[in-house]
Amino acid sequence: MPRMDKQKRRVKRKAKKQRRRKPWPDSRKNWFECQRQFLTPAFWRALHQIAGKVEGLRWTLTATLMFGMMMVFFTAPSVHERFAEAREVWTVLYPHRRRVGKTVAGWLQALQRIGRPVLKRMAEQLRPRIAMMLADAWTVDGWAPFAGDGSRLALPGTEALQRAFGDGNGETVNMWVTSLVHVGTGVPWAWRLGKGTASERDHLRHLLPTLPPQALVLADAGFTSYELWTAMQQRGQAFLIRLSSGCHFYVDYEVRPNFREGIAYLWPTRQQKSPPLKLRLIRIPGKKDGHKHDVWLATNVLESTKLPRATAAKLYRMRWEQEVFYRSLKCTLGQTKLASRTVKQVVREAELAMVATQLLLAQAAWAMIRQGKTVRASAAKAVQLFRREMRHLLRHGKLRSGCLERLGQATREYRPHRTSSKANRATPKPYKVPGPPNFNRITDDVKAAIAGHCDAA
């Protein structure tokens, strides 16, 4: 009889283990449970398959990468202090795991053993998950808008970094970062690193394969390039890019002051052997008070029903999310100047900073969507919430539940009717407003050449 009771208990325990556990409601999730919605088990399995056997005695792959991302969110000025804070949090969070190393040098060695393909795979694995979690705010008027732009991150002036990233004069050492940001949510999608003298146009060309269907690339006048636009046209990639006075177009009509939109051909003189680009030009008139200037846009979406003029104006205004992202990365998270002093380490530091920022903004945007809010998330408030959660963990030994609800309150400041001036800031660098493009009437010779290229195509 006791033996039968023992067998029954064993069967009940087995059935209980096999029973699918119901997920906790959002109101009970803490910070790391919200993070696991993006860093899923499949995410870590994919990284382990690429990394192979790179783990040391103390530093596992998960601990090494999580340390690098957590250190981005702490406020201590030195790397050693941020490392100590991250180690304290990790020890309290996982008290029954093997303790990680105590020195920054050991962590850097573990990070250096991890190949850069692993760091690139982190972003590749996060993209489809982000698109799924933020599906309710992913499209704007039928388009998935992505803004492309570049910025520089300062580096230490070591000899190794000067050889790899210097400008040749020995004066500045910078890393150029070109990124694509989903302007509907403000979450970075993909990025590419290079020297401080790298071409952001070439970087954007390499980032095009990462874009999902129905993507619309938004860019400023720095991306006016026949070669870049031809590459995007060949890939079937839609774009909406601002024009400047350096652009010359062929038109078969008179461009009047009240011009709204029309078909034009871009065909530089040095590219006469290549086919011309047929584009649709859109003019967004400025305000009458003189504070705003006319904005000229070019797009390869020729049908006005697919991309109306009002939608184009709305989407291009949303391109400012790209600038907000760089401000969050460089000012809010303190990544204006990186701390690593070797080439391998500084590249890994930049990659981890970008992934950490992507994950933080994705969590905040997800919290906004779950609460039905249409406002943008604030990176500053989100990182402040992370620090409060970690202080609570160190004080009480466990994380608080209900993090998603608190994260949904991290909304960006919105004061459209501001009357007071902003805080005093340093004088910004002068900005030259892009002028209107130049137009040439199509002659009979040019028309015949364009028709020849069209027939050949």
C-alpha positions as CSV (number, residue, x, y, z in Angstrom):
1,M,0.0,0.0,0.0
2,P,2.8,2.5,0.8
3,R,4.4,1.6,-2.5
4,M,1.2,2.4,-4.4
5,D,1.0,5.8,-2.7
6,K,4.5,6.5,-3.7
7,Q,3.8,5.7,-7.3
8,K,0.7,7.9,-7.3
9,R,2.7,10.8,-5.9
10,R,5.4,10.2,-8.6
11,V,2.7,10.3,-11.3
12,K,1.2,13.5,-9.9
13,R,4.6,15.2,-9.7
14,K,5.3,14.2,-13.3
15,A,1.9,15.5,-14.5
16,K,2.5,18.7,-12.6
17,K,5.9,19.3,-14.3
18,Q,4.4,18.5,-17.8
19,R,1.5,20.9,-17.2
20,R,2.0,24.1,-19.0
21,R,2.5,26.9,-16.6
22,K,0.3,29.9,-17.3
23,P,2.3,33.1,-18.0
24,W,2.1,35.8,-15.4
25,P,-0.1,38.8,-16.2
26,D,1.6,42.0,-17.2
27,S,0.8,43.6,-13.9
28,R,3.1,41.1,-12.1
29,K,6.1,41.3,-14.4
30,N,9.3,42.8,-13.1
31,W,12.1,44.5,-15.2
32,F,13.9,41.3,-16.3
33,E,10.7,39.5,-17.0
34,C,9.7,42.3,-19.3
35,Q,13.2,42.1,-20.9
36,R,12.7,38.4,-21.5
37,Q,9.9,39.2,-23.9
38,F,12.7,40.3,-26.2
39,L,15.7,38.2,-25.1
40,T,13.9,34.9,-25.5
41,P,15.5,31.5,-25.1
42,A,15.6,31.2,-28.9
43,F,17.7,34.4,-28.9
44,W,20.3,33.0,-26.6
45,R,20.4,29.6,-28.3
46,A,21.2,31.3,-31.6
47,L,24.0,33.2,-30.0
48,H,25.5,30.1,-28.4
49,Q,25.4,28.3,-31.7
50,I,27.5,31.0,-33.3
51,A,29.9,31.7,-30.4
52,G,30.7,28.0,-29.8
53,K,33.0,27.3,-26.8
54,V,34.1,30.8,-25.7
55,E,33.0,30.6,-22.1
56,G,35.6,30.8,-19.3
57,L,35.4,29.5,-15.8
58,R,33.7,32.6,-14.5
59,W,32.4,34.5,-17.5
60,T,29.6,32.8,-19.4
61,L,28.3,34.2,-22.7
62,T,25.1,35.5,-21.1
63,A,26.8,37.1,-18.2
64,T,29.4,38.8,-20.4
65,L,26.9,40.3,-22.8
66,M,24.4,41.3,-20.0
67,F,27.2,43.0,-18.1
68,G,28.1,45.1,-21.2
69,M,24.5,46.2,-21.7
70,M,23.8,46.9,-18.0
71,M,26.9,49.1,-17.7
72,V,25.5,51.4,-20.3
73,F,22.6,52.4,-17.9
74,F,24.7,53.2,-14.8
75,T,25.8,56.7,-14.1
76,A,29.3,56.2,-12.6
77,P,31.9,58.2,-14.5
78,S,34.5,55.4,-14.7
79,V,34.3,51.9,-16.2
80,H,35.5,50.3,-12.9
81,E,32.6,51.9,-10.9
82,R,30.0,50.9,-13.4
83,F,31.5,47.3,-13.5
84,A,31.2,47.2,-9.7
85,E,27.6,48.3,-9.8
86,A,26.7,45.7,-12.5
87,R,28.5,42.9,-10.6
88,E,26.6,43.8,-7.4
89,V,23.3,43.7,-9.2
90,W,24.1,40.4,-10.9
91,T,25.1,38.8,-7.6
92,V,21.9,39.7,-5.9
93,L,19.8,38.8,-9.0
94,Y,21.4,35.3,-9.3
95,P,22.6,34.3,-5.8
96,H,22.8,30.6,-6.6
97,R,24.9,30.9,-9.7
98,R,28.7,30.8,-9.9
99,R,30.1,34.2,-9.1
100,V,31.5,36.2,-12.0
101,G,35.0,37.6,-12.1
102,K,36.0,40.6,-9.9
103,T,38.1,42.6,-12.4
104,V,37.3,44.7,-15.4
105,A,40.3,43.2,-17.2
106,G,38.8,39.7,-16.9
107,W,35.5,40.9,-18.3
108,L,37.3,42.6,-21.2
109,Q,39.2,39.4,-22.0
110,A,35.9,37.4,-21.9
111,L,34.3,40.1,-24.2
112,Q,37.3,39.9,-26.6
113,R,36.9,36.1,-26.9
114,I,33.4,36.7,-28.2
115,G,33.6,37.3,-31.9
116,R,31.9,40.3,-33.5
117,P,29.5,38.0,-35.5
118,V,27.9,37.2,-32.2
119,L,27.3,40.9,-31.5
120,K,25.9,41.4,-35.0
121,R,23.6,38.3,-34.5
122,M,22.2,40.0,-31.4
123,A,20.7,42.8,-33.5
124,E,19.6,40.3,-36.2
125,Q,17.7,38.2,-33.7
126,L,16.1,41.2,-32.0
127,R,14.7,42.8,-35.2
128,P,11.9,40.3,-36.0
129,R,11.0,40.2,-32.3
130,I,10.8,44.0,-32.1
131,A,8.6,44.1,-35.2
132,M,6.2,41.5,-33.7
133,M,6.0,43.1,-30.2
134,L,5.5,46.6,-31.7
135,A,3.2,45.5,-34.5
136,D,0.4,47.9,-33.4
137,A,2.5,50.9,-34.0
138,W,4.7,49.6,-36.8
139,T,3.0,51.1,-39.9
140,V,2.0,54.7,-40.5
141,D,-0.5,55.2,-43.3
142,G,0.5,51.8,-44.8
143,W,4.3,52.4,-44.6
144,A,6.9,51.2,-42.2
145,P,9.0,54.5,-42.0
146,F,12.7,54.3,-41.2
147,A,15.0,57.3,-40.9
148,G,18.7,57.0,-41.9
149,D,21.4,59.3,-40.6
150,G,24.9,59.2,-39.2
151,S,26.8,60.7,-36.2
152,R,30.3,60.5,-34.7
153,L,31.4,59.0,-31.3
154,A,34.6,60.3,-29.8
155,L,37.4,57.8,-29.0
156,P,40.5,57.9,-26.7
157,G,43.6,59.1,-28.5
158,T,45.6,55.9,-28.2
159,E,48.0,54.9,-30.9
160,A,46.1,51.9,-31.9
161,L,42.8,53.8,-32.3
162,Q,44.5,56.6,-34.2
163,R,45.8,54.1,-36.7
164,A,42.4,52.5,-37.1
165,F,40.0,55.4,-36.8
166,G,42.1,58.6,-37.1
167,D,41.6,61.2,-39.8
168,G,45.3,61.1,-40.8
169,N,46.2,64.4,-39.2
170,G,46.4,63.0,-35.6
171,E,44.0,65.6,-34.3
172,T,40.7,63.7,-33.9
173,V,39.8,60.1,-33.4
174,N,36.2,59.3,-34.0
175,M,33.9,56.4,-34.9
176,W,31.2,57.0,-37.5
177,V,27.8,55.4,-36.7
178,T,25.1,55.2,-39.4
179,S,21.8,53.9,-38.2
180,L,18.2,53.2,-39.3
181,V,15.6,54.2,-36.8
182,H,11.9,53.2,-36.9
183,V,10.4,56.7,-36.6
184,G,7.0,55.3,-35.6
185,T,8.3,54.1,-32.3
186,G,11.8,55.7,-32.1
187,V,13.5,52.3,-31.8
188,P,16.8,51.8,-33.7
189,W,16.6,49.0,-36.3
190,A,20.1,48.5,-37.7
191,W,23.4,50.3,-37.7
192,R,26.9,50.2,-39.2
193,L,30.2,51.3,-37.7
194,G,33.2,52.8,-39.5
195,K,36.0,55.3,-39.4
196,G,35.3,59.0,-38.6
197,T,35.8,59.7,-42.3
198,A,33.4,57.0,-43.5
199,S,30.6,57.7,-46.0
200,E,27.2,57.5,-44.5
201,R,25.8,56.9,-48.0
202,D,27.9,53.7,-48.4
203,H,26.8,52.7,-44.9
204,L,23.1,53.2,-45.8
205,R,23.6,51.1,-48.9
206,H,24.9,48.2,-46.8
207,L,21.9,48.6,-44.4
208,L,19.2,48.3,-47.0
209,P,19.0,44.4,-46.9
210,T,17.9,44.6,-43.2
211,L,14.7,46.6,-44.0
212,P,11.4,44.8,-43.9
213,P,8.7,44.9,-46.6
214,Q,6.7,48.1,-47.0
215,A,9.7,50.1,-45.6
216,L,10.1,53.7,-46.6
217,V,13.5,55.3,-46.1
218,L,13.5,58.9,-44.9
219,A,16.7,60.9,-45.1
220,D,17.9,64.5,-45.2
221,A,19.8,66.3,-48.0
222,G,23.0,64.6,-47.1
223,F,21.8,61.5,-48.9
224,T,21.2,63.1,-52.4
225,S,23.2,60.7,-54.5
226,Y,22.4,59.3,-58.0
227,E,24.4,56.1,-57.1
228,L,22.6,55.6,-53.8
229,W,19.2,56.2,-55.3
230,T,19.9,53.9,-58.2
231,A,20.9,51.1,-55.8
232,M,17.7,51.6,-53.9
233,Q,15.6,51.7,-57.1
234,Q,17.2,48.4,-58.2
235,R,16.3,46.8,-54.9
236,G,12.8,48.0,-55.1
237,Q,13.3,50.1,-52.0
238,A,11.0,53.1,-51.6
239,F,12.6,56.3,-50.3
240,L,11.6,59.9,-49.4
241,I,14.7,62.2,-49.3
242,R,15.0,65.9,-49.0
243,L,16.6,67.9,-51.8
244,S,19.1,70.7,-51.9
245,S,20.3,73.3,-54.4
246,G,23.0,70.9,-55.5
247,C,20.4,68.7,-57.3
248,H,19.7,69.2,-61.0
249,F,16.6,67.7,-62.6
250,Y,15.1,67.6,-66.1
251,V,11.4,68.5,-66.5
252,D,9.1,69.1,-69.4
253,Y,7.0,71.8,-67.7
254,E,7.6,75.1,-66.1
255,V,8.2,75.1,-62.4
256,R,6.1,77.9,-61.0
257,P,6.2,79.4,-57.4
258,N,3.0,77.5,-56.5
259,F,4.5,74.1,-57.6
260,R,3.1,71.2,-55.5
261,E,4.4,68.0,-57.1
262,G,5.4,66.6,-60.5
263,I,7.5,64.1,-62.3
264,A,11.2,64.9,-62.9
265,Y,14.3,63.0,-64.2
266,L,17.6,62.9,-62.4
267,W,20.4,62.3,-64.9
268,P,23.8,63.7,-64.0
269,T,26.2,64.6,-66.8
270,R,28.8,62.1,-65.6
271,Q,26.2,59.3,-65.6
272,Q,24.9,59.8,-69.2
273,K,25.7,56.2,-70.0
274,S,23.4,55.0,-67.2
275,P,19.7,55.2,-67.3
276,P,18.0,58.3,-65.8
277,L,16.0,58.1,-62.6
278,K,12.3,58.9,-62.9
279,L,11.2,60.5,-59.6
280,R,8.3,62.4,-58.2
281,L,9.1,65.8,-56.6
282,I,7.0,67.2,-53.8
283,R,7.2,70.7,-52.4
284,I,6.0,71.4,-48.9
285,P,5.5,75.1,-48.6
286,G,6.8,76.9,-45.5
287,K,4.9,79.0,-43.1
288,K,4.2,82.6,-44.0
289,D,5.8,84.0,-40.9
290,G,9.3,83.3,-42.3
291,H,10.3,80.8,-39.6
292,K,10.0,77.8,-41.8
293,H,11.3,77.3,-45.3
294,D,10.0,75.3,-48.2
295,V,10.9,71.6,-48.1
296,W,11.6,69.8,-51.4
297,L,11.3,66.1,-51.4
298,A,12.1,63.4,-53.9
299,T,10.6,59.9,-53.9
300,N,10.5,56.9,-56.3
301,V,6.9,56.2,-55.4
302,L,5.4,57.7,-58.5
303,E,1.7,57.0,-57.7
304,S,0.3,59.8,-55.5
305,T,-2.4,57.3,-54.3
306,K,0.3,55.2,-52.6
307,L,2.1,58.2,-51.1
308,P,-0.1,61.3,-51.0
309,R,1.5,64.6,-50.5
310,A,0.1,65.1,-47.1
311,T,1.4,61.7,-46.0
312,A,4.9,62.5,-47.4
313,A,4.9,65.7,-45.3
314,K,3.8,63.9,-42.2
315,L,6.3,61.1,-42.6
316,Y,9.2,63.5,-43.2
317,R,8.4,65.5,-40.1
318,M,8.7,62.2,-38.2
319,R,12.3,61.9,-39.4
320,W,13.3,64.0,-36.3
321,E,13.1,60.7,-34.3
322,Q,16.5,59.9,-35.8
323,E,18.0,63.0,-34.1
324,V,16.2,62.2,-30.9
325,F,17.8,58.7,-30.9
326,Y,21.3,60.1,-31.2
327,R,20.6,62.6,-28.4
328,S,19.4,59.7,-26.2
329,L,22.5,57.6,-27.1
330,K,25.1,60.4,-26.7
331,C,23.7,62.6,-24.0
332,T,21.2,60.6,-22.0
333,L,23.2,57.4,-21.9
334,G,26.6,59.2,-21.9
335,Q,28.0,57.5,-25.0
336,T,29.5,60.7,-26.5
337,K,32.9,59.3,-25.9
338,L,33.7,55.6,-25.6
339,A,36.1,54.4,-23.0
340,S,37.9,51.4,-24.5
341,R,41.4,51.8,-25.7
342,T,41.9,49.0,-28.2
343,V,40.3,48.4,-31.6
344,K,38.5,45.2,-30.7
345,Q,37.3,46.4,-27.4
346,V,36.0,49.8,-28.7
347,V,34.0,48.1,-31.5
348,R,32.4,45.7,-29.0
349,E,31.7,48.5,-26.6
350,A,29.9,50.4,-29.4
351,E,27.9,47.4,-30.5
352,L,26.8,46.6,-27.0
353,A,25.8,50.3,-26.4
354,M,23.7,50.2,-29.6
355,V,22.0,46.9,-28.6
356,A,21.4,48.1,-25.1
357,T,19.8,51.4,-26.4
358,Q,17.7,49.4,-28.8
359,L,16.5,47.1,-26.1
360,L,15.7,49.9,-23.7
361,L,13.7,51.9,-26.2
362,A,11.9,48.8,-27.5
363,Q,10.8,47.9,-23.9
364,A,9.5,51.5,-23.3
365,A,7.7,51.5,-26.7
366,W,6.1,48.2,-25.9
367,A,4.9,49.5,-22.5
368,M,3.3,52.5,-24.3
369,I,1.5,50.2,-26.8
370,R,0.2,47.9,-24.0
371,Q,-1.3,50.9,-22.2
372,G,-2.9,52.2,-25.4
373,K,-0.8,55.4,-25.5
374,T,0.2,57.2,-28.7
375,V,2.9,59.4,-27.3
376,R,6.6,58.5,-27.6
377,A,8.6,57.0,-24.8
378,S,11.3,59.0,-23.0
379,A,14.8,57.3,-22.9
380,A,15.7,59.5,-19.9
381,K,12.7,58.4,-17.9
382,A,13.1,54.8,-18.9
383,V,16.7,54.6,-17.8
384,Q,15.9,56.4,-14.6
385,L,13.2,53.7,-13.9
386,F,15.9,51.0,-14.6
387,R,18.2,52.5,-12.0
388,R,15.3,52.7,-9.4
389,E,14.5,49.1,-10.0
390,M,18.1,48.1,-9.5
391,R,18.3,50.1,-6.2
392,H,15.2,48.3,-5.0
393,L,16.8,45.0,-5.9
394,L,19.9,45.8,-3.9
395,R,17.9,47.1,-0.9
396,H,15.3,44.3,-0.7
397,G,16.9,41.4,-2.5
398,K,14.3,41.1,-5.2
399,L,12.8,43.0,-8.0
400,R,9.4,44.8,-7.8
401,S,6.5,43.5,-9.8
402,G,4.4,45.9,-12.0
403,C,7.4,47.2,-13.9
404,L,5.4,47.4,-17.2
405,E,2.8,49.7,-15.7
406,R,5.5,52.0,-14.3
407,L,7.4,51.9,-17.6
408,G,4.3,53.0,-19.4
409,Q,4.4,56.3,-17.5
410,A,7.9,57.1,-18.9
411,T,6.4,59.4,-21.6
412,R,8.2,62.1,-23.4
413,E,7.6,65.7,-22.5
414,Y,5.1,67.3,-24.9
415,R,4.5,71.0,-24.6
416,P,3.3,72.3,-28.0
417,H,2.3,75.7,-26.5
418,R,5.6,76.5,-24.8
419,T,6.0,80.2,-24.0
420,S,9.2,80.1,-21.9
421,S,12.6,79.7,-23.4
422,K,14.6,76.5,-23.0
423,A,17.7,76.2,-20.8
424,N,20.8,78.0,-22.0
425,R,22.9,75.9,-24.2
426,A,26.2,76.3,-26.0
427,T,25.9,78.1,-29.4
428,P,25.0,75.4,-32.0
429,K,27.0,75.1,-35.1
430,P,25.6,77.1,-38.0
431,Y,23.0,75.3,-40.1
432,K,22.4,76.2,-43.7
433,V,18.9,75.5,-44.9
434,P,18.9,73.4,-48.1
435,G,17.8,75.5,-51.0
436,P,15.4,74.5,-53.8
437,P,16.7,72.2,-56.5
438,N,17.6,73.4,-60.0
439,F,15.5,72.5,-63.0
440,N,16.4,72.2,-66.7
441,R,13.8,72.0,-69.5
442,I,14.1,68.7,-71.5
443,T,15.3,69.4,-75.0
444,D,14.6,67.2,-78.0
445,D,18.0,65.5,-77.7
446,V,17.6,64.7,-74.0
447,K,14.0,63.5,-74.6
448,A,15.3,61.1,-77.3
449,A,18.0,59.8,-75.1
450,I,15.6,59.2,-72.2
451,A,13.3,57.4,-74.6
452,G,16.2,55.3,-75.8
453,H,17.1,54.2,-72.3
454,C,13.4,53.4,-71.5
455,D,13.1,51.3,-74.7
456,A,16.3,49.4,-73.8
457,A,15.0,48.7,-70.4
